[in-house]
Amino acid sequence: MASANATAMPTGTATTAGTKVLTLESMNPNIRTMEYAVRGAIPIRADELHEQLETQPGSLPFKQITPCNIGNPQQLKQKPITFLRQVSALMEYTDLLSPDMIDTTRKLFPADAIERATRNLSYVGNAAGAYTPSLGVLEVRKNVAKFIEERDGFPADPKNICLTTGASGAIERVLDMLVSNPSVGVMIPIPQYPLYTATLAHLDARAVPYYLQEENDWQLSISDLERALSEARAAGTDVRALAVINPGNPTGGCLLESNIAEIVQFCEREQLVLLADEVYQTNIYTGTNPFVSFKKVVSQLGSTVELFSLHSISKGMIGECGRRGGYYEAVNIDDEIMGQLLKLASVSLCPNVQGQMAVDIMVSPPKPGDASYAQYQKEISDIYESMKRRAKKLAAAFNSLPGMTCNEAQGAMYLFPRIQFPQAFIDESKALGREPDSAYCMQLLEATGISVVPGSGFGQAPGTFHFRSTFLPPEHLFDALIDGFKHFHTSFMARYSSPKI
């Protein structure tokens, strides 16, 4: 028996200073400095207010939180695609495909959903909960390659395709490969999706910002790329890659093919790896700027530029964010690096199986003559047309407000309006140690329940202020959303524009 006088071992609940091994001071400092505005202070406050509404109904000047801060379609009641969910259900509960139940199943599920589930189960040994190859199921990668070939008119090799846990997993993996020391830099657009700066901070690498041209529908300026690259190299940064988000997040812009060609030539000339984040490629709302992939332009030019292009099931009309499915295609990448990428994928064993199967449906949907074809096409079209209407309606609303201008969304799921704040509000915010756009977004949340993301979380041109809003709330609630926003903004502008007495 241990002596009663023996020193007690510290427990997980100990609070005495110095008893914890893992503290803010001892943790990885790179994680401590990471920031991710999409899930930052304002969404955290929105969660608190949501809980208050649950426990104290009627205690706030609004009835619900409207989360316009993140591109999460199904959170905002976007209907899942029926065929995808049918195949998923059959793969999860395989007893439905057993001889004893198949007759009943045929009464509940269309023939092509049963055929797809049976086929896809055969790819994984009839065990949807088992590990797959680390790069993903080969048959799915073959379907991705076929999708890319049909989209671009140039061949794709399934050996160069890796299925991932969403596009975010692909971005993190490629950046992990690129960064070998703290002097490595990656060029990122401003404004940008904060995953890039957060991942680079985690890797102790350098973000090299370049500015998108708001006055030119967020196109990319080659002269600004050259400026940013020259300044970074002069400062000792080993710039190795350029990241491009097209269609744009948070801007909603879509690059012209001529602009893409200039970017490819710039990367080839400057020996930069090109990261093409193309997860919004089906979210296109304009005929003037159709989506053109970087892979297509690289192929047309016969370029030797090293390219990673990314896609995901989270966006588009599929909107299956929580299933975490995506892929990257590696083009002109050294064979030895491909081996290292395989090793890196192997550490995570494999991407989740249901995400892989959702990718398969995204790239190989029901075809004419299939039982589910008409319903699939109608559901995709209904979501797309509604999203297009909402994008135009919200942009028009923003442009009608005093002190606010907004480029229309050419693509993606977001608008990024610019606000000319009254000087009194800017002075007040700075006196309180707050970014003016962050203070505005917090006031908006507290007054209306609408959660958006301040432009400072994405980066913006000096002296400008923005916020990002999705246009994903249900269409039948859109008028009320816009009315609430207009009432807040006009009252806000009047309050801070009025002379002090």
C-alpha positions in Angstrom: 0.0 0.0 0.0 1.3 3.4 -0.9 2.1 5.7 2.1 -0.5 8.2 3.0 2.3 10.8 3.0 3.4 10.0 -0.6 3.3 13.0 -2.9 0.1 12.9 -5.0 0.4 12.7 -8.7 -1.0 15.7 -10.6 -4.4 15.0 -12.2 -6.0 16.3 -15.4 -8.0 18.7 -13.2 -5.1 20.3 -11.5 -5.0 24.0 -11.7 -1.9 25.0 -9.7 0.4 27.1 -11.8 3.2 25.1 -13.2 1.5 21.7 -13.1 0.5 21.6 -16.7 2.9 20.5 -19.4 0.8 21.9 -22.2 0.2 25.6 -21.8 -0.1 28.6 -24.1 3.6 29.3 -23.4 4.8 25.8 -24.2 2.5 25.0 -27.2 3.5 25.2 -30.8 3.7 29.0 -31.3 2.8 28.7 -34.9 -0.7 27.4 -33.9 -1.0 30.2 -31.4 -0.5 32.8 -34.1 -2.9 31.2 -36.6 -6.1 33.1 -37.4 -9.2 31.9 -39.2 -11.8 34.7 -39.4 -14.6 32.6 -40.9 -14.9 30.9 -37.6 -13.5 33.8 -35.5 -14.9 36.2 -32.9 -18.2 37.0 -34.7 -19.3 33.4 -35.3 -18.3 32.6 -31.7 -20.6 35.5 -30.5 -23.3 34.2 -32.9 -23.2 30.8 -31.2 -23.6 32.5 -27.8 -26.6 34.5 -29.1 -28.1 31.3 -30.5 -27.8 29.6 -27.2 -29.4 32.7 -25.5 -32.4 32.5 -28.0 -32.7 28.8 -27.1 -32.8 29.3 -23.4 -34.4 32.8 -23.2 -36.8 33.2 -26.2 -37.7 36.8 -26.9 -34.7 38.2 -25.1 -33.1 39.6 -28.3 -34.4 41.9 -31.0 -34.4 39.0 -33.5 -35.7 35.5 -33.6 -32.8 33.6 -35.1 -29.2 33.7 -36.1 -28.7 33.9 -39.9 -25.2 32.5 -40.6 -24.0 34.3 -43.7 -20.4 33.9 -42.6 -19.6 30.6 -44.1 -20.3 28.8 -47.4 -22.2 25.9 -45.7 -25.3 25.4 -48.0 -27.1 22.7 -46.1 -26.9 24.6 -42.8 -29.1 27.2 -44.6 -31.6 24.6 -45.7 -30.3 23.8 -49.2 -31.9 20.5 -50.2 -29.4 17.6 -50.5 -29.3 15.9 -53.9 -31.6 12.9 -53.7 -29.5 10.5 -55.9 -26.4 11.1 -53.8 -28.2 10.5 -50.5 -29.9 7.4 -51.9 -26.6 5.9 -53.0 -25.1 6.8 -49.6 -27.9 5.2 -47.7 -27.6 2.0 -49.6 -23.8 1.9 -49.1 -24.2 2.6 -45.4 -27.0 0.0 -44.7 -26.0 -2.8 -47.0 -28.7 -5.1 -45.7 -31.0 -3.2 -48.1 -29.1 -4.9 -51.0 -29.3 -8.4 -49.5 -31.4 -11.1 -51.3 -33.9 -11.0 -48.5 -34.6 -7.3 -48.8 -33.8 -6.4 -52.4 -37.4 -6.7 -53.6 -38.5 -4.1 -50.9 -35.5 -1.9 -51.7 -36.5 -1.8 -55.4 -39.8 -0.3 -54.4 -38.1 2.5 -52.5 -35.0 3.3 -54.5 -34.6 3.8 -58.3 -32.7 1.2 -60.2 -29.7 3.4 -61.0 -29.2 4.2 -57.3 -29.1 0.5 -56.5 -26.8 -0.2 -59.4 -24.4 2.7 -58.4 -24.3 1.6 -54.7 -23.7 -2.0 -55.7 -20.9 -1.0 -58.1 -19.3 1.4 -55.6 -19.4 -1.2 -52.8 -17.5 -3.5 -55.1 -14.8 -1.0 -55.3 -14.2 -1.2 -51.5 -14.7 -4.9 -51.1 -18.4 -4.4 -50.0 -17.1 -2.7 -46.8 -17.7 1.0 -46.9 -16.2 1.3 -43.4 -12.8 -0.1 -44.5 -9.7 1.7 -45.5 -9.2 2.4 -49.2 -5.9 3.0 -51.0 -4.3 6.2 -49.7 -4.7 8.1 -52.9 -8.4 7.1 -53.0 -10.3 4.4 -54.8 -8.8 3.9 -58.3 -12.1 3.6 -60.1 -13.3 6.9 -58.6 -10.0 8.5 -59.7 -10.6 7.2 -63.2 -14.0 8.8 -63.2 -12.4 12.1 -62.0 -9.9 11.8 -64.9 -12.7 11.3 -67.4 -14.6 14.3 -65.9 -11.5 16.5 -66.4 -11.0 15.3 -70.0 -14.6 16.0 -70.9 -14.4 19.4 -69.2 -11.1 20.6 -70.8 -10.7 18.5 -73.9 -7.2 17.3 -72.8 -6.3 14.0 -71.2 -6.0 13.4 -67.5 -4.2 10.5 -65.8 -5.8 8.9 -62.7 -2.2 8.3 -61.4 -1.9 12.1 -61.1 -5.2 12.4 -59.1 -5.5 12.1 -55.4 -8.8 12.1 -53.5 -8.7 14.1 -50.4 -10.7 15.1 -47.3 -12.2 18.2 -49.0 -10.1 20.7 -51.0 -8.8 22.0 -47.7 -6.9 18.8 -47.1 -5.4 19.1 -50.6 -4.3 22.7 -50.0 -2.7 21.8 -46.7 -0.9 18.8 -48.2 0.6 20.7 -51.1 1.7 23.6 -48.9 3.3 21.1 -46.5 5.3 19.8 -49.5 6.4 23.2 -50.6 7.6 24.6 -47.2 11.0 23.4 -46.2 12.2 26.3 -44.1 10.9 29.6 -42.6 12.1 31.7 -45.6 9.8 30.0 -48.0 6.9 32.2 -49.3 3.7 31.5 -51.2 1.9 34.3 -53.1 -1.7 34.6 -52.0 -4.5 36.9 -53.3 -5.8 39.7 -51.2 -8.6 39.4 -50.3 -8.1 35.6 -49.8 -9.6 32.6 -48.1 -8.0 32.6 -44.6 -7.1 28.9 -44.9 -4.0 29.9 -46.8 -2.6 32.4 -44.3 -3.6 30.0 -41.4 -1.8 27.1 -43.0 1.3 29.1 -43.9 1.4 30.4 -40.3 1.1 26.8 -39.0 4.1 25.8 -41.2 6.1 28.9 -40.1 6.2 30.1 -43.8 5.7 33.5 -45.3 2.5 34.8 -47.1 3.4 37.0 -50.0 0.2 39.1 -50.7 -0.8 40.4 -54.1 -3.9 42.5 -54.6 -6.9 41.6 -56.8 -8.4 44.6 -58.7 -11.8 45.5 -57.2 -12.3 48.2 -59.9 -11.8 45.5 -62.6 -14.2 42.9 -61.3 -11.5 41.4 -59.1 -9.2 40.4 -62.0 -5.6 39.7 -61.3 -2.9 42.3 -62.3 0.3 40.8 -63.6 2.1 44.1 -62.8 1.0 43.7 -59.2 2.2 40.1 -59.2 5.6 41.3 -60.5 5.7 44.0 -57.8 4.9 41.5 -55.0 7.3 38.9 -56.2 10.2 41.4 -56.6 9.6 42.9 -53.1 9.5 39.5 -51.5 12.6 38.2 -53.1 14.4 41.4 -52.3 13.5 40.8 -48.6 15.0 37.4 -48.7 11.9 35.3 -49.2 12.2 32.1 -51.3 9.0 32.5 -53.2 8.0 29.0 -54.5 4.3 29.1 -55.4 1.4 31.2 -56.4 -2.1 30.5 -55.2 -5.2 31.5 -57.2 -8.8 31.1 -56.2 -11.1 31.0 -59.2 -14.0 31.7 -59.0 -13.0 33.9 -56.1 -13.6 33.6 -52.4 -14.5 36.0 -50.9 -14.8 38.3 -54.0 -17.2 36.3 -56.2 -15.0 37.2 -59.2 -14.2 34.9 -62.1 -11.0 35.3 -64.1 -11.0 35.7 -67.9 -9.2 33.1 -69.9 -6.8 35.7 -71.1 -5.9 36.6 -67.5 -5.4 32.9 -66.7 -3.0 32.6 -69.6 -1.0 35.6 -68.3 -0.8 34.0 -64.9 0.4 30.6 -66.3 3.1 32.4 -68.3 4.1 34.4 -65.3 4.5 31.3 -63.2 6.4 29.5 -65.9 8.7 32.5 -66.4 9.3 33.0 -62.6 9.5 29.2 -61.9 6.6 29.1 -59.5 4.4 26.2 -58.7 0.7 27.1 -59.4 -2.0 26.2 -57.0 -5.5 26.6 -58.6 -8.3 26.5 -56.1 -11.3 25.8 -58.4 -13.9 24.5 -55.9 -16.6 27.0 -57.2 -16.3 26.1 -60.8 -20.0 25.3 -61.3 -21.1 28.4 -59.4 -21.0 30.7 -62.5 -23.7 33.4 -62.9 -22.5 35.5 -65.8 -22.1 34.8 -69.5 -19.1 37.2 -69.9 -16.7 35.3 -67.6 -17.3 31.5 -68.0 -15.2 29.2 -65.9 -12.0 28.0 -67.6 -9.7 25.7 -65.7 -6.0 26.4 -65.3 -5.4 22.8 -66.5 -7.0 23.6 -69.8 -5.0 26.8 -70.3 -1.7 25.0 -69.3 -2.5 22.3 -71.9 -3.4 24.8 -74.6 -0.2 26.7 -74.1 1.9 23.5 -73.8 3.2 25.0 -70.6 5.6 23.1 -68.3 4.4 25.0 -65.2 3.9 22.8 -62.2 0.2 22.8 -61.4 -2.0 21.5 -58.6 -5.7 22.0 -59.4 -8.3 21.4 -56.7 -12.0 20.6 -56.6 -14.6 19.7 -53.9 -18.1 18.4 -53.2 -18.6 21.1 -50.6 -19.6 23.9 -53.0 -21.4 24.0 -56.4 -24.9 22.6 -56.2 -23.7 19.5 -54.4 -23.1 21.4 -51.1 -22.0 18.4 -49.1 -19.5 20.3 -46.9 -19.6 17.8 -44.0 -18.8 14.8 -46.1 -15.4 16.2 -46.7 -14.7 15.0 -50.2 -12.4 16.5 -52.8 -9.4 15.9 -55.1 -6.3 17.4 -56.6 -4.8 16.8 -60.0 -1.0 17.1 -60.2 0.3 18.3 -63.6 4.0 18.5 -64.6 5.0 17.4 -61.1 8.4 15.5 -60.7 8.0 11.7 -60.4 10.0 11.7 -57.1 7.7 14.3 -55.7 4.7 12.2 -56.7 6.2 9.4 -54.6 6.6 11.8 -51.6 3.0 12.9 -52.0 1.9 9.3 -51.8 3.9 8.9 -48.7 2.3 12.0 -47.2 -1.2 10.7 -48.1 -0.3 7.3 -46.5 0.3 8.9 -43.2 -3.5 9.8 -43.1 -4.3 6.2 -44.3 -7.1 7.3 -46.7 -9.8 10.0 -47.3 -13.2 9.1 -45.9 -15.1 6.7 -48.1 -18.4 8.5 -48.2 -16.6 11.6 -49.3 -14.9 9.7 -52.1 -18.3 8.3 -53.2 -19.8 11.7 -53.3 -16.9 12.9 -55.5 -17.8 10.0 -57.8 -21.4 11.2 -58.1 -20.3 14.8 -58.6 -18.0 13.9 -61.5 -20.2 11.1 -62.9 -23.9 11.9 -62.3 -26.9 10.1 -63.7 -26.9 10.1 -67.5 -29.8 10.5 -70.0 -31.9 7.4 -69.9 -31.1 6.6 -66.2 -34.0 6.4 -63.8 -32.7 9.4 -61.7 -31.5 11.6 -64.6 -34.6 13.9 -64.8 -34.8 14.4 -61.0 -31.1 15.0 -60.6 -31.0 17.6 -63.4 -34.1 19.4 -61.9 -32.6 19.5 -58.4 -29.3 20.9 -59.7 -31.0 23.4 -62.0 -33.4 24.6 -59.2 -30.5 25.2 -56.8 -28.5 26.9 -59.4 -31.2 29.2 -60.6 -32.2 30.1 -57.1 -28.6 30.9 -56.1 -28.3 33.1 -59.2 -31.4 35.1 -58.3 -30.3 35.5 -54.7 -26.8 36.7 -55.8 -28.3 39.4 -58.0 -30.9 40.4 -55.4 -28.4 40.8 -52.6 -25.9 42.7 -54.7 -28.7 45.1 -55.8 -29.7 45.6 -52.2 -26.1 46.4 -51.1 -25.7 48.8 -54.0 -28.8 50.7 -52.9 -27.4 51.5 -49.5 -25.7 54.7 -48.6 -21.9 54.4 -48.5 -21.8 50.9 -49.9 -20.8 49.5 -53.3 -20.7 45.9 -54.4 -19.5 44.1 -57.5 -22.0 41.6 -58.7 -21.1 37.9 -58.1 -19.8 36.4 -61.3 -19.3 33.1 -59.4 -18.9 31.4 -56.1 -21.3 31.9 -53.1 -20.3 35.3 -51.8 -20.5 39.1 -52.2 -17.7 41.3 -50.8 -19.2 44.8 -50.6 -17.1 47.9 -49.8 -18.2 50.4 -47.1 -17.3 54.0 -46.8 -17.5 54.4 -43.1 -18.2 57.8 -41.5 -15.0 59.2 -40.0 -16.6 59.4 -36.6 -17.1 55.6 -36.6 -13.5 55.0 -37.8 -12.2 57.2 -35.0 -14.4 55.5 -32.4 -13.3 52.0 -33.5 -9.6 52.9 -33.5 -10.0 54.5 -30.0 -11.4 51.2 -28.8 -8.6 49.2 -30.5 -10.9 47.6 -33.0 -10.9 47.2 -36.8 -13.8 49.3 -38.1 -15.2 46.5 -40.3 -15.0 44.1 -37.4 -16.9 46.5 -35.1 -19.5 47.1 -37.9 -20.1 43.3 -38.3 -20.4 42.8 -34.6 -23.0 45.6 -34.3 -24.9 44.0 -37.3 -24.9 40.7 -35.5 -26.1 42.1 -32.2 -28.9 44.1 -33.8 -30.2 41.7 -36.5 -28.7 38.2 -35.8 -27.0 38.3 -39.3 -23.5 36.9 -39.1 -21.0 38.1 -41.8 -17.2 38.2 -41.8 -15.2 41.4 -41.8 -13.0 42.1 -44.7 -10.0 42.4 -42.4 -10.2 38.7 -41.9 -9.5 38.2 -45.6 -7.2 41.1 -46.2 -8.1 44.2 -48.2 -6.4 47.1 -49.9 -5.1 49.7 -47.3 -7.7 52.3 -46.4 -10.7 50.2 -47.6 -13.3 48.3 -45.6 -15.4 45.4 -46.6 -17.3 42.4 -45.3 -18.1 39.0 -46.9 -21.7 37.6 -47.0 -23.0 34.5 -48.5 -26.2 34.6 -50.4 -27.3 31.1 -49.2 -30.2 31.8 -46.9 -33.5 30.3 -48.2 -35.0 32.4 -51.0 -38.4 32.7 -49.3 -36.6 34.4 -46.3 -34.5 36.7 -48.5 -36.8 39.8 -48.4 -36.8 39.7 -44.6 -33.0 39.3 -44.5 -32.5 42.3 -46.8 -35.1 44.4 -44.9 -33.3 43.7 -41.7 -29.9 44.6 -43.2 -31.2 47.8 -44.8 -32.8 49.0 -41.5 -29.6 48.4 -39.6 -27.3 50.0 -42.1 -29.4 53.1 -42.7 -29.7 53.6 -38.9 -26.0 53.0 -38.5 -25.0 55.5 -41.2 -27.4 58.1 -39.8 -26.1 57.7 -36.2 -22.5 58.2 -37.1 -23.0 60.8 -39.8 -25.0 63.1 -37.6 -23.0 66.0 -36.2 -22.3 65.8 -32.5 -23.9 68.5 -30.4 
